[in-house]
C-alpha cells in the first residue's frame, strides 16, 4: 500500500521516494500566508491581510500512484530543472518521476527521467517474524 502523502493533492515524497507523474498544466500564482486561517492561500486580488506574499509556479500533474491530479509548487530554479527534464522527455520518451532532495537547510523539488521499459531492482529480505521481534 502506498503512503498517503504520496497520493494526496499536494505530494510530499521523502528523499529517495519517487512519484511517477504526467504533466498537465503550468500556471504562475500569487501565494500568501493567512494568519487567520493559519495556512498559505492562493490569491487573485487584495493581499493586504496576508504575510510572505510571493509568486510561485504551480505545476498540475497526474499522480500515477493515485490516478488523481496533484499540484506541485516550484521556485524558478526548480521550474528550470523541470523544463530540462521535460525537453529530454519529448526527445527520448520515458517516464518523469518527482522526488525531493535536501539542499542546505531545506528540501527542493527534483525531477528525473526514467527510461521506458527499465524496471527498478528491488531486494526482498526474507526473515522470520520471531527473528525480527527478538
Backbone as CSV, one residue per row, in Angstrom:
resi,resn,N_x,N_y,N_z,CA_x,CA_y,CA_z,C_x,C_y,C_z
1,UNK,0.846,-1.183,0.000,0.000,0.000,0.000,0.889,1.242,0.000
2,UNK,0.560,2.173,-0.840,1.339,3.392,-0.975,1.016,4.353,0.163
3,UNK,2.029,5.063,0.630,1.847,6.039,1.700,0.869,7.123,1.261
4,UNK,0.063,7.627,2.188,-0.933,8.646,1.870,-0.288,9.923,1.353
5,UNK,0.860,10.315,1.895,1.490,11.572,1.479,1.923,11.540,0.016
6,UNK,1.998,10.355,-0.572,2.360,10.230,-1.980,1.142,10.247,-2.900
7,UNK,-0.061,10.143,-2.329,-1.262,10.064,-3.145,-2.163,11.283,-3.038
8,UNK,-1.897,12.201,-2.114,-2.802,13.325,-1.908,-2.572,14.435,-2.926
9,UNK,-3.319,15.521,-2.810,-3.266,16.597,-3.799,-1.908,17.286,-3.838
10,UNK,-1.332,17.571,-2.673,-0.007,18.178,-2.606,0.976,17.092,-2.194
11,UNK,1.663,16.536,-3.162,2.539,15.380,-2.961,3.792,15.795,-2.201
12,UNK,4.172,15.040,-1.166,5.374,15.315,-0.381,6.188,14.036,-0.215
13,UNK,6.886,13.602,-1.259,7.699,12.392,-1.100,8.922,12.658,-0.236
14,UNK,9.316,11.658,0.517,10.553,11.759,1.298,11.729,11.606,0.343
15,UNK,12.911,11.974,0.818,14.096,11.843,-0.024,14.307,10.367,-0.356
16,UNK,14.468,10.070,-1.622,14.636,8.691,-2.058,13.350,8.029,-2.511
17,UNK,12.192,8.638,-2.259,10.920,8.126,-2.758,10.603,8.835,-4.073
18,UNK,10.101,8.104,-5.042,9.820,8.663,-6.353,8.347,8.502,-6.687
19,UNK,7.756,9.565,-7.241,6.361,9.546,-7.657,6.322,9.740,-9.169
20,UNK,5.843,8.744,-9.928,5.728,8.931,-11.372,4.608,9.923,-11.685
21,UNK,4.890,10.885,-12.577,3.917,11.929,-12.887,3.799,12.117,-14.394
22,UNK,2.658,12.715,-14.794,2.428,13.129,-16.175,2.030,14.592,-16.130
23,UNK,2.713,15.429,-16.900,2.483,16.874,-16.921,1.105,17.188,-17.501
24,UNK,0.373,18.128,-16.836,-0.928,18.570,-17.318,-0.907,20.055,-17.647
25,UNK,-0.527,20.901,-16.666,-0.634,22.345,-16.850,0.341,23.065,-15.922
26,UNK,0.779,24.246,-16.358,1.650,25.087,-15.548,1.032,26.472,-15.448
27,UNK,0.905,26.992,-14.217,0.398,28.349,-14.003,1.300,29.067,-13.019
28,UNK,1.278,30.386,-13.095,2.029,31.218,-12.143,0.987,31.865,-11.251
29,UNK,1.089,31.645,-9.927,0.083,32.139,-8.987,0.739,32.905,-7.851
30,UNK,-0.058,33.765,-7.236,0.377,34.517,-6.069,-0.083,33.769,-4.827
31,UNK,0.844,33.553,-3.904,0.565,32.819,-2.672,0.937,33.703,-1.499
32,UNK,0.125,33.651,-0.444,0.430,34.400,0.768,0.005,33.622,1.998
33,UNK,0.648,33.934,3.116,0.319,33.290,4.391,-0.818,34.054,5.042
34,UNK,-1.899,33.349,5.386,-3.040,33.954,6.056,-2.963,33.641,7.548
35,UNK,-2.713,34.664,8.394,-2.643,34.408,9.839,-3.967,33.908,10.411
36,UNK,-5.078,34.370,9.865,-6.388,33.942,10.357,-6.661,32.475,10.087
37,UNK,-6.333,32.023,8.891,-6.550,30.626,8.522,-5.385,29.729,8.931
38,UNK,-4.247,30.346,9.224,-3.034,29.643,9.618,-2.547,28.678,8.538
39,UNK,-2.622,29.144,7.280,-2.100,28.355,6.170,-1.876,29.257,4.967
40,UNK,-1.170,28.763,3.986,-0.939,29.510,2.752,-2.174,29.409,1.867
41,UNK,-2.505,30.524,1.204,-3.665,30.557,0.320,-3.270,31.192,-1.007
42,UNK,-3.934,30.757,-2.069,-3.740,31.376,-3.376,-4.599,32.628,-3.446
43,UNK,-4.043,33.697,-4.027,-4.706,34.996,-4.037,-4.814,35.487,-5.473
44,UNK,-5.973,36.078,-5.796,-6.135,36.701,-7.100,-6.270,38.209,-6.984
45,UNK,-6.625,38.702,-5.806,-6.853,40.133,-5.659,-6.027,40.768,-4.559
46,UNK,-6.715,41.284,-3.542,-6.102,42.049,-2.459,-5.228,41.161,-1.567
47,UNK,-4.011,41.641,-1.278,-3.073,40.874,-0.447,-2.700,41.617,0.832
48,UNK,-3.522,42.579,1.259,-3.150,43.403,2.413,-3.152,42.619,3.721
49,UNK,-4.028,41.639,3.874,-4.114,40.883,5.130,-3.135,39.708,5.181
50,UNK,-2.384,39.495,4.136,-1.506,38.333,4.058,-0.056,38.692,4.340
51,UNK,0.682,37.714,4.823,2.116,37.867,5.053,2.860,36.980,4.061
52,UNK,4.133,37.270,3.857,5.003,36.476,2.980,4.388,36.229,1.602
53,UNK,3.920,37.284,0.966,3.327,37.169,-0.364,4.438,36.920,-1.382
54,UNK,4.229,35.932,-2.260,5.245,35.567,-3.240,4.576,34.968,-4.479
55,UNK,5.343,34.929,-5.561,4.894,34.303,-6.804,5.512,32.908,-6.893
56,UNK,4.690,31.912,-7.232,5.199,30.554,-7.401,4.654,29.962,-8.700
57,UNK,5.360,28.983,-9.210,4.891,28.207,-10.356,4.133,27.010,-9.806
58,UNK,2.889,26.836,-10.238,2.092,25.699,-9.785,1.996,24.713,-10.946
59,UNK,2.571,23.552,-10.738,2.613,22.515,-11.753,1.501,21.519,-11.460
60,UNK,0.544,21.391,-12.377,-0.514,20.401,-12.229,-0.076,19.153,-12.960
61,UNK,-0.123,18.040,-12.267,0.319,16.764,-12.828,-0.679,15.673,-12.481
62,UNK,-0.634,14.599,-13.238,-1.386,13.404,-12.872,-0.432,12.518,-12.089
63,UNK,-0.802,12.239,-10.856,-0.022,11.370,-9.984,-0.344,9.931,-10.376
64,UNK,0.624,9.215,-10.920,0.377,7.866,-11.418,0.184,6.846,-10.291
65,UNK,0.521,7.198,-9.066,0.284,6.285,-7.940,-1.183,6.269,-7.546
66,UNK,-1.836,7.442,-7.628,-3.234,7.533,-7.230,-4.175,7.680,-8.414
67,UNK,-3.674,8.172,-9.546,-4.530,8.421,-10.703,-5.240,9.757,-10.625
68,UNK,-4.958,10.541,-9.592,-5.601,11.842,-9.400,-4.670,12.968,-9.811
69,UNK,-5.245,14.168,-9.899,-4.441,15.345,-10.205,-3.816,15.860,-8.916
70,UNK,-2.518,16.128,-8.973,-1.779,16.695,-7.847,-1.178,18.016,-8.282
71,UNK,-0.835,18.851,-7.307,-0.205,20.134,-7.588,1.133,20.203,-6.873
72,UNK,2.138,20.743,-7.577,3.478,20.889,-7.026,3.879,22.344,-7.180
73,UNK,4.208,23.008,-6.065,4.669,24.398,-6.116,6.170,24.406,-6.355
74,UNK,6.600,25.180,-7.364,8.007,25.217,-7.744,8.549,26.634,-7.733
75,UNK,9.800,26.767,-7.313,10.500,28.045,-7.447,10.994,28.147,-8.894
76,UNK,11.573,29.278,-9.247,12.065,29.455,-10.614,13.210,28.491,-10.936
77,UNK,14.088,28.220,-9.966,15.184,27.260,-10.172,14.645,25.857,-10.424
78,UNK,13.671,25.446,-9.600,13.085,24.124,-9.755,12.344,24.016,-11.087
79,UNK,11.713,25.116,-11.508,10.997,25.131,-12.779,11.960,24.963,-13.950
80,UNK,13.126,25.604,-13.872,14.138,25.461,-14.922,14.611,24.010,-15.015
81,UNK,14.791,23.356,-13.870,15.215,21.958,-13.860,14.119,21.069,-14.460
82,UNK,12.838,21.365,-14.155,11.731,20.605,-14.735,11.687,20.788,-16.250
83,UNK,11.911,22.016,-16.723,11.906,22.286,-18.165,12.955,21.449,-18.893
84,UNK,14.141,21.313,-18.292,15.198,20.497,-18.896,14.772,19.033,-19.001
85,UNK,14.195,18.511,-17.924,13.761,17.112,-17.912,12.615,16.909,-18.902
86,UNK,11.698,17.872,-18.972,10.553,17.746,-19.878,10.999,17.791,-21.342
87,UNK,11.977,18.633,-21.662,12.515,18.690,-23.025,13.170,17.357,-23.393
88,UNK,13.881,16.773,-22.442,14.507,15.469,-22.664,13.450,14.384,-22.854
89,UNK,12.340,14.483,-22.118,11.232,13.534,-22.252,10.655,13.585,-23.662
90,UNK,10.485,14.780,-24.198,9.916,14.914,-25.536,10.850,14.356,-26.607
91,UNK,12.152,14.420,-26.375,13.115,13.881,-27.336,13.210,12.358,-27.273
92,UNK,13.365,11.822,-26.058,13.678,10.402,-25.888,12.511,9.550,-25.431
93,UNK,11.516,10.144,-24.789,10.435,9.359,-24.211,10.829,8.854,-22.836
94,UNK,9.916,8.187,-22.170,10.189,7.656,-20.844,9.131,8.096,-19.850
95,UNK,9.498,8.134,-18.590,8.587,8.498,-17.505,9.266,9.513,-16.600
96,UNK,8.580,10.629,-16.323,9.107,11.630,-15.397,8.721,11.211,-13.987
97,UNK,9.684,11.243,-13.074,9.408,10.960,-11.670,9.792,12.176,-10.838
98,UNK,9.021,12.388,-9.773,9.202,13.538,-8.889,9.677,13.050,-7.535
99,UNK,10.655,13.746,-6.979,11.133,13.473,-5.629,11.564,14.793,-5.014
100,UNK,11.982,14.770,-3.787,12.522,15.966,-3.133,13.886,15.610,-2.575
101,UNK,14.811,16.569,-2.667,16.167,16.362,-2.164,16.513,17.447,-1.165
102,UNK,17.353,17.066,-0.196,17.824,18.046,0.782,18.871,18.936,0.141
103,UNK,18.718,20.242,0.365,19.697,21.213,-0.111,19.824,22.264,0.973
104,UNK,21.022,22.403,1.510,21.274,23.310,2.628,20.350,22.946,3.783
105,UNK,19.449,23.857,4.177,18.574,23.603,5.328,17.180,23.149,4.925
106,UNK,16.870,23.177,3.650,15.524,22.825,3.211,15.530,21.699,2.197
107,UNK,14.364,21.471,1.630,14.238,20.469,0.582,13.783,21.149,-0.698
108,UNK,14.218,20.617,-1.822,13.829,21.169,-3.111,13.169,20.077,-3.943
109,UNK,12.304,20.504,-4.855,11.689,19.570,-5.790,12.729,19.171,-6.825
110,UNK,12.716,17.898,-7.192,13.687,17.399,-8.159,12.987,16.401,-9.069
111,UNK,13.272,16.499,-10.359,12.643,15.634,-11.350,13.709,14.825,-12.067
112,UNK,13.363,13.582,-12.410,14.259,12.703,-13.153,13.476,12.066,-14.285
113,UNK,14.191,11.665,-15.315,13.583,10.951,-16.427,14.012,9.497,-16.350
114,UNK,13.047,8.599,-16.279,13.328,7.165,-16.252,13.125,6.605,-17.654
115,UNK,13.980,5.688,-18.028,13.905,5.072,-19.356,12.659,4.192,-19.455
116,UNK,12.020,4.162,-20.636,10.851,3.291,-20.798,11.277,1.826,-20.790
117,UNK,10.493,1.008,-20.129,10.787,-0.416,-20.094,11.838,-0.824,-19.089
118,UNK,12.511,0.130,-18.476,13.545,-0.199,-17.496,12.878,-0.437,-16.147
119,UNK,13.118,-1.603,-15.579,12.497,-1.930,-14.304,13.476,-1.691,-13.174
120,UNK,12.939,-1.227,-12.069,13.754,-0.982,-10.882,14.090,-2.315,-10.212
121,UNK,15.297,-2.430,-9.726,15.682,-3.614,-8.966,15.297,-3.397,-7.515
122,UNK,14.587,-4.362,-6.977,14.225,-4.289,-5.571,14.692,-5.573,-4.898
123,UNK,15.155,-5.422,-3.696,15.610,-6.575,-2.943,14.546,-6.959,-1.932
124,UNK,14.273,-8.240,-1.872,13.323,-8.757,-0.903,14.120,-9.449,0.188
125,UNK,13.959,-8.983,1.395,14.666,-9.570,2.529,13.701,-10.498,3.260
126,UNK,14.037,-11.762,3.256,13.191,-12.725,3.943,13.721,-12.930,5.358
127,UNK,12.791,-12.943,6.289,13.159,-13.206,7.679,11.919,-13.688,8.418
128,UNK,12.139,-14.468,9.417,11.033,-14.917,10.250,10.607,-13.786,11.173
129,UNK,9.334,-13.743,11.470,8.816,-12.712,12.360,9.448,-12.825,13.744
130,UNK,9.678,-14.039,14.204,10.291,-14.224,15.524,11.715,-13.662,15.562
131,UNK,12.439,-13.743,14.429,13.787,-13.167,14.374,13.736,-11.648,14.436
132,UNK,12.735,-11.063,13.818,12.617,-9.604,13.826,12.194,-9.060,15.185
133,UNK,11.424,-9.825,15.919,10.940,-9.364,17.219,11.988,-9.513,18.305
134,UNK,12.948,-10.372,18.125,13.951,-10.579,19.176,15.151,-9.702,18.995
